[in-house]
Structures are given as C-alpha cells and as structure tokens.
Amino acid sequence: MNIAVLGSGNIGTLISAQLSLNDKVNLYSRKPEKFNSLITVFDEDTNTEYQSKINMVSDI
C-alpha cells in the first residue's frame, strides 16, 4: 500500500516510521533536507531501537 504522511513533526515522523515497516511511505515536510531515507525510532515501552526506510521525503 502507498501512504502519504503530511508533516514531519514528532507525530508525523513516528507514524511514518511505524507505517513504513509494512508499507511504502512518502513523507512531506517543509524541511526535507533534514531527513534521509532511514528514520531511527526508540521505543521506550520495549526499550528497543529500530530503523525503517522511508520511500521519499519531499516538500512538493
């Protein structure tokens, strides 16, 4: 499934990382230069860190 997330604040970034584990995610941000294709997330509940691959980060 293709998913678009608008906004790259804390919530938008976390949602993008979670959804990209199983789906193709495009993240739209006002500052795409601050991102690369890998997002690292630390889960405090399970005390684990994981990385997920974002298909595209863009401001268009």
N, CA, C and O atoms as a Tripos MOL2 file, in Angstrom:
@<TRIPOS>MOLECULE
protein
  240   239    60     0     0
PROTEIN
NO_CHARGES

@<TRIPOS>ATOM
      1 N           0.8350   -1.1590    0.0000 N.3       1 MET1
      2 CA          0.0000    0.0000    0.0000 C.3       1 MET1
      3 C           0.8930    1.2390    0.0000 C.2       1 MET1
      4 O           1.9410    1.2450    0.6460 O.2       1 MET1
      5 N           0.4920    2.2740   -0.7110 N.am      2 ASN2
      6 CA          1.1900    3.5590   -0.7280 C.3       2 ASN2
      7 C           0.5160    4.5020    0.2610 C.2       2 ASN2
      8 O          -0.7020    4.6750    0.2360 O.2       2 ASN2
      9 N           1.3220    5.1100    1.1320 N.am      3 ILE3
     10 CA          0.7970    6.0030    2.1650 C.3       3 ILE3
     11 C           1.5540    7.3190    2.1070 C.2       3 ILE3
     12 O           2.7720    7.3300    1.9270 O.2       3 ILE3
     13 N           0.8380    8.4340    2.2580 N.am      4 ALA4
     14 CA          1.4560    9.7580    2.3400 C.3       4 ALA4
     15 C           1.1970   10.3140    3.7260 C.2       4 ALA4
     16 O           0.0680   10.2850    4.2150 O.2       4 ALA4
     17 N           2.2520   10.8220    4.3630 N.am      5 VAL5
     18 CA          2.1310   11.4670    5.6630 C.3       5 VAL5
     19 C           2.5000   12.9300    5.4700 C.2       5 VAL5
     20 O           3.5850   13.2420    4.9780 O.2       5 VAL5
     21 N           1.6020   13.8240    5.8560 N.am      6 LEU6
     22 CA          1.8340   15.2530    5.7250 C.3       6 LEU6
     23 C           2.2630   15.8040    7.0760 C.2       6 LEU6
     24 O           1.5100   15.7630    8.0490 O.2       6 LEU6
     25 N           3.4750   16.3150    7.1170 N.am      7 GLY7
     26 CA          4.0080   16.8700    8.3550 C.3       7 GLY7
     27 C           5.0680   15.9640    8.9440 C.2       7 GLY7
     28 O           4.8840   14.7500    9.0410 O.2       7 GLY7
     29 N           6.1850   16.5690    9.3380 N.am      8 SER8
     30 CA          7.3090   15.7710    9.8270 C.3       8 SER8
     31 C           7.7190   16.1580   11.2490 C.2       8 SER8
     32 O           8.8950   16.1010   11.6110 O.2       8 SER8
     33 N           6.7220   16.5510   12.0430 N.am      9 GLY9
     34 CA          6.9890   16.7880   13.4560 C.3       9 GLY9
     35 C           7.1620   15.4540   14.1720 C.2       9 GLY9
     36 O           7.3480   14.4190   13.5320 O.2       9 GLY9
     37 N           7.1010   15.4800   15.4840 N.am     10 ASN10
     38 CA          7.2840   14.2440   16.2540 C.3      10 ASN10
     39 C           6.2840   13.1640   15.8630 C.2      10 ASN10
     40 O           6.6600   12.0090   15.6600 O.2      10 ASN10
     41 N           5.0310   13.5320   15.7590 N.am     11 ILE11
     42 CA          3.9950   12.5410   15.4620 C.3      11 ILE11
     43 C           4.0830   12.0650   14.0150 C.2      11 ILE11
     44 O           3.9910   10.8650   13.7590 O.2      11 ILE11
     45 N           4.2590   12.9790   13.0680 N.am     12 GLY12
     46 CA          4.3610   12.5920   11.6640 C.3      12 GLY12
     47 C           5.5450   11.6830   11.3900 C.2      12 GLY12
     48 O           5.4430   10.7330   10.6140 O.2      12 GLY12
     49 N           6.6730   11.9790   12.0350 N.am     13 THR13
     50 CA          7.8650   11.1520   11.8570 C.3      13 THR13
     51 C           7.6640    9.7660   12.4520 C.2      13 THR13
     52 O           8.0410    8.7680   11.8370 O.2      13 THR13
     53 N           7.0760    9.6930   13.6400 N.am     14 LEU14
     54 CA          6.8280    8.4010   14.2800 C.3      14 LEU14
     55 C           5.8380    7.5640   13.4750 C.2      14 LEU14
     56 O           6.0460    6.3660   13.2810 O.2      14 LEU14
     57 N           4.7670    8.1930   13.0080 N.am     15 ILE15
     58 CA          3.7850    7.4740   12.1860 C.3      15 ILE15
     59 C           4.4360    6.9630   10.9030 C.2      15 ILE15
     60 O           4.1930    5.8280   10.4930 O.2      15 ILE15
     61 N           5.2540    7.7880   10.2730 N.am     16 SER16
     62 CA          5.9470    7.3740    9.0460 C.3      16 SER16
     63 C           6.8360    6.1670    9.2990 C.2      16 SER16
     64 O           6.8500    5.2210    8.5120 O.2      16 SER16
     65 N           7.5680    6.2030   10.3900 N.am     17 ALA17
     66 CA          8.4650    5.0910   10.7110 C.3      17 ALA17
     67 C           7.6810    3.8060   10.9650 C.2      17 ALA17
     68 O           8.0590    2.7400   10.4790 O.2      17 ALA17
     69 N           6.6020    3.9030   11.7170 N.am     18 GLN18
     70 CA          5.7980    2.7160   12.0220 C.3      18 GLN18
     71 C           5.1660    2.1380   10.7580 C.2      18 GLN18
     72 O           5.2310    0.9320   10.5190 O.2      18 GLN18
     73 N           4.5570    3.0040    9.9530 N.am     19 LEU19
     74 CA          3.8650    2.5280    8.7560 C.3      19 LEU19
     75 C           4.8270    1.9770    7.7080 C.2      19 LEU19
     76 O           4.4680    1.0720    6.9540 O.2      19 LEU19
     77 N           6.0400    2.5110    7.6530 N.am     20 SER20
     78 CA          6.9800    2.0650    6.6220 C.3      20 SER20
     79 C           7.5570    0.6850    6.9040 C.2      20 SER20
     80 O           8.2580    0.1260    6.0600 O.2      20 SER20
     81 N           7.2750    0.1310    8.0710 N.am     21 LEU21
     82 CA          7.7170   -1.2360    8.3400 C.3      21 LEU21
     83 C           6.9990   -2.2340    7.4300 C.2      21 LEU21
     84 O           7.5470   -3.2880    7.1060 O.2      21 LEU21
     85 N           5.7640   -1.8970    7.0150 N.am     22 ASN22
     86 CA          4.9740   -2.8140    6.1870 C.3      22 ASN22
     87 C           4.4970   -2.2170    4.8730 C.2      22 ASN22
     88 O           4.0450   -2.9510    3.9930 O.2      22 ASN22
     89 N           4.5880   -0.8980    4.7220 N.am     23 ASP23
     90 CA          4.0440   -0.2390    3.5400 C.3      23 ASP23
     91 C           5.0380    0.7740    2.9700 C.2      23 ASP23
     92 O           6.0470    1.0910    3.6000 O.2      23 ASP23
     93 N           4.7420    1.2680    1.7870 N.am     24 LYS24
     94 CA          5.5540    2.2850    1.1220 C.3      24 LYS24
     95 C           5.0620    3.6660    1.5760 C.2      24 LYS24
     96 O           3.9110    4.0270    1.3330 O.2      24 LYS24
     97 N           5.9410    4.4390    2.2390 N.am     25 VAL25
     98 CA          5.5340    5.7120    2.8300 C.3      25 VAL25
     99 C           6.2920    6.8770    2.2000 C.2      25 VAL25
    100 O           7.5140    6.8340    2.0510 O.2      25 VAL25
    101 N           5.5420    7.9210    1.8310 N.am     26 ASN26
    102 CA          6.1040    9.1880    1.3760 C.3      26 ASN26
    103 C           5.8240   10.2180    2.4600 C.2      26 ASN26
    104 O           4.6780   10.3930    2.8740 O.2      26 ASN26
    105 N           6.8650   10.8980    2.9180 N.am     27 LEU27
    106 CA          6.7510   11.8930    3.9780 C.3      27 LEU27
    107 C           6.9130   13.2810    3.3710 C.2      27 LEU27
    108 O           7.8870   13.5450    2.6670 O.2      27 LEU27
    109 N           5.9700   14.1570    3.6410 N.am     28 TYR28
    110 CA          6.0240   15.5200    3.1270 C.3      28 TYR28
    111 C           6.3410   16.4790    4.2730 C.2      28 TYR28
    112 O           5.6550   16.5020    5.2960 O.2      28 TYR28
    113 N           7.3960   17.2670    4.0760 N.am     29 SER29
    114 CA          7.9220   18.1390    5.1180 C.3      29 SER29
    115 C           8.2780   19.5010    4.5370 C.2      29 SER29
    116 O           8.5850   19.6110    3.3500 O.2      29 SER29
    117 N           8.2380   20.5400    5.3700 N.am     30 ARG30
    118 CA          8.6930   21.8570    4.9190 C.3      30 ARG30
    119 C          10.2120   21.8910    4.8140 C.2      30 ARG30
    120 O          10.7690   22.7230    4.0980 O.2      30 ARG30
    121 N          10.8820   20.9880    5.5270 N.am     31 LYS31
    122 CA         12.3510   20.9510    5.5320 C.3      31 LYS31
    123 C          12.8500   19.5340    5.2180 C.2      31 LYS31
    124 O          13.3900   18.8630    6.0970 O.2      31 LYS31
    125 N          12.6750   19.0800    3.9800 N.am     32 PRO32
    126 CA         13.0640   17.7160    3.6400 C.3      32 PRO32
    127 C          14.5680   17.4720    3.7340 C.2      32 PRO32
    128 O          14.9970   16.3240    3.8570 O.2      32 PRO32
    129 N          15.3820   18.5420    3.6770 N.am     33 GLU33
    130 CA         16.8310   18.3810    3.7490 C.3      33 GLU33
    131 C          17.2910   17.8680    5.1170 C.2      33 GLU33
    132 O          18.4330   17.4300    5.2580 O.2      33 GLU33
    133 N          16.4210   17.9170    6.1160 N.am     34 LYS34
    134 CA         16.7710   17.4270    7.4520 C.3      34 LYS34
    135 C          16.6240   15.9080    7.5740 C.2      34 LYS34
    136 O          16.9820   15.3310    8.6010 O.2      34 LYS34
    137 N          16.1030   15.2670    6.5390 N.am     35 PHE35
    138 CA         15.8240   13.8320    6.5870 C.3      35 PHE35
    139 C          16.6450   13.0810    5.5490 C.2      35 PHE35
    140 O          17.0800   13.6440    4.5450 O.2      35 PHE35
    141 N          16.8440   11.8090    5.8150 N.am     36 ASN36
    142 CA         17.3350   10.8950    4.7930 C.3      36 ASN36
    143 C          16.3270    9.7520    4.7190 C.2      36 ASN36
    144 O          15.2600    9.8400    5.3270 O.2      36 ASN36
    145 N          16.6320    8.7100    4.0080 N.am     37 SER37
    146 CA         15.6340    7.6610    3.8020 C.3      37 SER37
    147 C          15.4670    6.7370    5.0070 C.2      37 SER37
    148 O          14.5120    5.9620    5.0490 O.2      37 SER37
    149 N          16.3670    6.7990    5.9830 N.am     38 LEU38
    150 CA         16.2400    5.9700    7.1820 C.3      38 LEU38
    151 C          15.8300    6.8210    8.3760 C.2      38 LEU38
    152 O          16.4150    7.8720    8.6380 O.2      38 LEU38
    153 N          14.8190    6.3530    9.0940 N.am     39 ILE39
    154 CA         14.3940    7.0130   10.3230 C.3      39 ILE39
    155 C          14.6220    6.0420   11.4680 C.2      39 ILE39
    156 O          14.2020    4.8860   11.4070 O.2      39 ILE39
    157 N          15.2900    6.5160   12.5120 N.am     40 THR40
    158 CA         15.5490    5.6990   13.6870 C.3      40 THR40
    159 C          14.5700    6.1020   14.7840 C.2      40 THR40
    160 O          14.4000    7.2840   15.0810 O.2      40 THR40
    161 N          13.9270    5.0940   15.3830 N.am     41 VAL41
    162 CA         12.9370    5.3260   16.4310 C.3      41 VAL41
    163 C          13.3290    4.5130   17.6580 C.2      41 VAL41
    164 O          13.7250    3.3530   17.5430 O.2      41 VAL41
    165 N          13.2150    5.1300   18.8370 N.am     42 PHE42
    166 CA         13.4520    4.4220   20.0940 C.3      42 PHE42
    167 C          12.1170    4.2270   20.7890 C.2      42 PHE42
    168 O          11.4200    5.1970   21.0860 O.2      42 PHE42
    169 N          11.7540    2.9640   21.0530 N.am     43 ASP43
    170 CA         10.5080    2.6270   21.7250 C.3      43 ASP43
    171 C          10.7830    2.4900   23.2130 C.2      43 ASP43
    172 O          11.4090    1.5210   23.6430 O.2      43 ASP43
    173 N          10.3190    3.4570   24.0060 N.am     44 GLU44
    174 CA         10.5810    3.4350   25.4450 C.3      44 GLU44
    175 C           9.8410    2.3140   26.1600 C.2      44 GLU44
    176 O          10.2960    1.8480   27.2040 O.2      44 GLU44
    177 N           8.7070    1.8720   25.6190 N.am     45 ASP45
    178 CA          7.9460    0.7990   26.2590 C.3      45 ASP45
    179 C           8.7030   -0.5210   26.2410 C.2      45 ASP45
    180 O           8.7150   -1.2470   27.2350 O.2      45 ASP45
    181 N           9.3350   -0.8350   25.1140 N.am     46 THR46
    182 CA         10.0680   -2.1020   24.9940 C.3      46 THR46
    183 C          11.5730   -1.9210   25.0990 C.2      46 THR46
    184 O          12.3290   -2.8900   25.0470 O.2      46 THR46
    185 N          12.0070   -0.6590   25.2490 N.am     47 ASN47
    186 CA         13.4360   -0.3320   25.3670 C.3      47 ASN47
    187 C          14.2350   -0.8420   24.1670 C.2      47 ASN47
    188 O          15.3310   -1.3830   24.3170 O.2      47 ASN47
    189 N          13.6620   -0.6570   22.9730 N.am     48 THR48
    190 CA         14.3240   -1.0910   21.7470 C.3      48 THR48
    191 C          14.3930    0.0530   20.7440 C.2      48 THR48
    192 O          13.5790    0.9760   20.7700 O.2      48 THR48
    193 N          15.3650   -0.0290   19.8770 N.am     49 GLU49
    194 CA         15.5420    0.9520   18.8120 C.3      49 GLU49
    195 C          15.4220    0.2300   17.4810 C.2      49 GLU49
    196 O          15.9470   -0.8720   17.3190 O.2      49 GLU49
    197 N          14.7390    0.8400   16.5350 N.am     50 TYR50
    198 CA         14.6350    0.2430   15.2070 C.3      50 TYR50
    199 C          14.7290    1.3310   14.1500 C.2      50 TYR50
    200 O          14.4970    2.5100   14.4160 O.2      50 TYR50
    201 N          15.0750    0.9030   12.9490 N.am     51 GLN51
    202 CA         15.1530    1.8010   11.8040 C.3      51 GLN51
    203 C          14.1550    1.3520   10.7520 C.2      51 GLN51
    204 O          13.9120    0.1590   10.5710 O.2      51 GLN51
    205 N          13.5890    2.3150   10.0720 N.am     52 SER52
    206 CA         12.6980    1.9970    8.9620 C.3      52 SER52
    207 C          13.0430    2.8900    7.7820 C.2      52 SER52
    208 O          13.5500    4.0000    7.9440 O.2      52 SER52
    209 N          12.7590    2.3840    6.6000 N.am     53 LYS53
    210 CA         13.1220    3.0860    5.3630 C.3      53 LYS53
    211 C          11.9060    3.8070    4.7990 C.2      53 LYS53
    212 O          10.8640    3.2010    4.5510 O.2      53 LYS53
    213 N          12.0600    5.1090    4.6030 N.am     54 ILE54
    214 CA         11.0180    5.9370    4.0110 C.3      54 ILE54
    215 C          11.2560    5.9770    2.5000 C.2      54 ILE54
    216 O          12.3880    6.1640    2.0530 O.2      54 ILE54
    217 N          10.2030    5.8030    1.7260 N.am     55 ASN55
    218 CA         10.3310    5.7980    0.2750 C.3      55 ASN55
    219 C          10.8260    7.1410   -0.2560 C.2      55 ASN55
    220 O          11.7350    7.1910   -1.0850 O.2      55 ASN55
    221 N          10.2110    8.2480    0.2350 N.am     56 MET56
    222 CA         10.5560    9.5740   -0.2790 C.3      56 MET56
    223 C          10.2310   10.6230    0.7700 C.2      56 MET56
    224 O           9.2190   10.5300    1.4650 O.2      56 MET56
    225 N          11.1080   11.6310    0.8790 N.am     57 VAL57
    226 CA         10.8410   12.8130    1.7070 C.3      57 VAL57
    227 C          10.8930   14.0060    0.7720 C.2      57 VAL57
    228 O          11.8790   14.2070    0.0640 O.2      57 VAL57
    229 N           9.8210   14.8040    0.7710 N.am     58 SER58
    230 CA          9.7230   15.9010   -0.2010 C.3      58 SER58
    231 C           8.9570   17.0740    0.3950 C.2      58 SER58
    232 O           8.2440   16.9320    1.3880 O.2      58 SER58
    233 N           9.1210   18.2390   -0.2330 N.am     59 ASP59
    234 CA          8.3290   19.3950    0.1470 C.3      59 ASP59
    235 C           7.3270   19.7790   -0.9350 C.2      59 ASP59
    236 O           6.6740   20.8180   -0.8330 O.2      59 ASP59
    237 N           7.2010   18.9670   -1.9530 N.am     60 ILE60
    238 CA          6.2810   19.2460   -3.0610 C.3      60 ILE60
    239 C           4.9910   18.4740   -2.8620 C.2      60 ILE60
    240 O           4.0810   18.5700   -3.6850 O.2      60 ILE60
@<TRIPOS>BOND
     1     1     2 1
     2     2     3 1
     3     3     4 2
     4     3     5 am
     5     5     6 1
     6     6     7 1
     7     7     8 2
     8     7     9 am
     9     9    10 1
    10    10    11 1
    11    11    12 2
    12    11    13 am
    13    13    14 1
    14    14    15 1
    15    15    16 2
    16    15    17 am
    17    17    18 1
    18    18    19 1
    19    19    20 2
    20    19    21 am
    21    21    22 1
    22    22    23 1
    23    23    24 2
    24    23    25 am
    25    25    26 1
    26    26    27 1
    27    27    28 2
    28    27    29 am
    29    29    30 1
    30    30    31 1
    31    31    32 2
    32    31    33 am
    33    33    34 1
    34    34    35 1
    35    35    36 2
    36    35    37 am
    37    37    38 1
    38    38    39 1
    39    39    40 2
    40    39    41 am
    41    41    42 1
    42    42    43 1
    43    43    44 2
    44    43    45 am
    45    45    46 1
    46    46    47 1
    47    47    48 2
    48    47    49 am
    49    49    50 1
    50    50    51 1
    51    51    52 2
    52    51    53 am
    53    53    54 1
    54    54    55 1
    55    55    56 2
    56    55    57 am
    57    57    58 1
    58    58    59 1
    59    59    60 2
    60    59    61 am
    61    61    62 1
    62    62    63 1
    63    63    64 2
    64    63    65 am
    65    65    66 1
    66    66    67 1
    67    67    68 2
    68    67    69 am
    69    69    70 1
    70    70    71 1
    71    71    72 2
    72    71    73 am
    73    73    74 1
    74    74    75 1
    75    75    76 2
    76    75    77 am
    77    77    78 1
    78    78    79 1
    79    79    80 2
    80    79    81 am
    81    81    82 1
    82    82    83 1
    83    83    84 2
    84    83    85 am
    85    85    86 1
    86    86    87 1
    87    87    88 2
    88    87    89 am
    89    89    90 1
    90    90    91 1
    91    91    92 2
    92    91    93 am
    93    93    94 1
    94    94    95 1
    95    95    96 2
    96    95    97 am
    97    97    98 1
    98    98    99 1
    99    99   100 2
   100    99   101 am
   101   101   102 1
   102   102   103 1
   103   103   104 2
   104   103   105 am
   105   105   106 1
   106   106   107 1
   107   107   108 2
   108   107   109 am
   109   109   110 1
   110   110   111 1
   111   111   112 2
   112   111   113 am
   113   113   114 1
   114   114   115 1
   115   115   116 2
   116   115   117 am
   117   117   118 1
   118   118   119 1
   119   119   120 2
   120   119   121 am
   121   121   122 1
   122   122   123 1
   123   123   124 2
   124   123   125 am
   125   125   126 1
   126   126   127 1
   127   127   128 2
   128   127   129 am
   129   129   130 1
   130   130   131 1
   131   131   132 2
   132   131   133 am
   133   133   134 1
   134   134   135 1
   135   135   136 2
   136   135   137 am
   137   137   138 1
   138   138   139 1
   139   139   140 2
   140   139   141 am
   141   141   142 1
   142   142   143 1
   143   143   144 2
   144   143   145 am
   145   145   146 1
   146   146   147 1
   147   147   148 2
   148   147   149 am
   149   149   150 1
   150   150   151 1
   151   151   152 2
   152   151   153 am
   153   153   154 1
   154   154   155 1
   155   155   156 2
   156   155   157 am
   157   157   158 1
   158   158   159 1
   159   159   160 2
   160   159   161 am
   161   161   162 1
   162   162   163 1
   163   163   164 2
   164   163   165 am
   165   165   166 1
   166   166   167 1
   167   167   168 2
   168   167   169 am
   169   169   170 1
   170   170   171 1
   171   171   172 2
   172   171   173 am
   173   173   174 1
   174   174   175 1
   175   175   176 2
   176   175   177 am
   177   177   178 1
   178   178   179 1
   179   179   180 2
   180   179   181 am
   181   181   182 1
   182   182   183 1
   183   183   184 2
   184   183   185 am
   185   185   186 1
   186   186   187 1
   187   187   188 2
   188   187   189 am
   189   189   190 1
   190   190   191 1
   191   191   192 2
   192   191   193 am
   193   193   194 1
   194   194   195 1
   195   195   196 2
   196   195   197 am
   197   197   198 1
   198   198   199 1
   199   199   200 2
   200   199   201 am
   201   201   202 1
   202   202   203 1
   203   203   204 2
   204   203   205 am
   205   205   206 1
   206   206   207 1
   207   207   208 2
   208   207   209 am
   209   209   210 1
   210   210   211 1
   211   211   212 2
   212   211   213 am
   213   213   214 1
   214   214   215 1
   215   215   216 2
   216   215   217 am
   217   217   218 1
   218   218   219 1
   219   219   220 2
   220   219   221 am
   221   221   222 1
   222   222   223 1
   223   223   224 2
   224   223   225 am
   225   225   226 1
   226   226   227 1
   227   227   228 2
   228   227   229 am
   229   229   230 1
   230   230   231 1
   231   231   232 2
   232   231   233 am
   233   233   234 1
   234   234   235 1
   235   235   236 2
   236   235   237 am
   237   237   238 1
   238   238   239 1
   239   239   240 2
@<TRIPOS>SUBSTRUCTURE
     1 MET1         2 RESIDUE 1 A MET
     2 ASN2         6 RESIDUE 1 A ASN
     3 ILE3        10 RESIDUE 1 A ILE
     4 ALA4        14 RESIDUE 1 A ALA
     5 VAL5        18 RESIDUE 1 A VAL
     6 LEU6        22 RESIDUE 1 A LEU
     7 GLY7        26 RESIDUE 1 A GLY
     8 SER8        30 RESIDUE 1 A SER
     9 GLY9        34 RESIDUE 1 A GLY
    10 ASN10       38 RESIDUE 1 A ASN
    11 ILE11       42 RESIDUE 1 A ILE
    12 GLY12       46 RESIDUE 1 A GLY
    13 THR13       50 RESIDUE 1 A THR
    14 LEU14       54 RESIDUE 1 A LEU
    15 ILE15       58 RESIDUE 1 A ILE
    16 SER16       62 RESIDUE 1 A SER
    17 ALA17       66 RESIDUE 1 A ALA
    18 GLN18       70 RESIDUE 1 A GLN
    19 LEU19       74 RESIDUE 1 A LEU
    20 SER20       78 RESIDUE 1 A SER
    21 LEU21       82 RESIDUE 1 A LEU
    22 ASN22       86 RESIDUE 1 A ASN
    23 ASP23       90 RESIDUE 1 A ASP
    24 LYS24       94 RESIDUE 1 A LYS
    25 VAL25       98 RESIDUE 1 A VAL
    26 ASN26      102 RESIDUE 1 A ASN
    27 LEU27      106 RESIDUE 1 A LEU
    28 TYR28      110 RESIDUE 1 A TYR
    29 SER29      114 RESIDUE 1 A SER
    30 ARG30      118 RESIDUE 1 A ARG
    31 LYS31      122 RESIDUE 1 A LYS
    32 PRO32      126 RESIDUE 1 A PRO
    33 GLU33      130 RESIDUE 1 A GLU
    34 LYS34      134 RESIDUE 1 A LYS
    35 PHE35      138 RESIDUE 1 A PHE
    36 ASN36      142 RESIDUE 1 A ASN
    37 SER37      146 RESIDUE 1 A SER
    38 LEU38      150 RESIDUE 1 A LEU
    39 ILE39      154 RESIDUE 1 A ILE
    40 THR40      158 RESIDUE 1 A THR
    41 VAL41      162 RESIDUE 1 A VAL
    42 PHE42      166 RESIDUE 1 A PHE
    43 ASP43      170 RESIDUE 1 A ASP
    44 GLU44      174 RESIDUE 1 A GLU
    45 ASP45      178 RESIDUE 1 A ASP
    46 THR46      182 RESIDUE 1 A THR
    47 ASN47      186 RESIDUE 1 A ASN
    48 THR48      190 RESIDUE 1 A THR
    49 GLU49      194 RESIDUE 1 A GLU
    50 TYR50      198 RESIDUE 1 A TYR
    51 GLN51      202 RESIDUE 1 A GLN
    52 SER52      206 RESIDUE 1 A SER
    53 LYS53      210 RESIDUE 1 A LYS
    54 ILE54      214 RESIDUE 1 A ILE
    55 ASN55      218 RESIDUE 1 A ASN
    56 MET56      222 RESIDUE 1 A MET
    57 VAL57      226 RESIDUE 1 A VAL
    58 SER58      230 RESIDUE 1 A SER
    59 ASP59      234 RESIDUE 1 A ASP
    60 ILE60      238 RESIDUE 1 A ILE
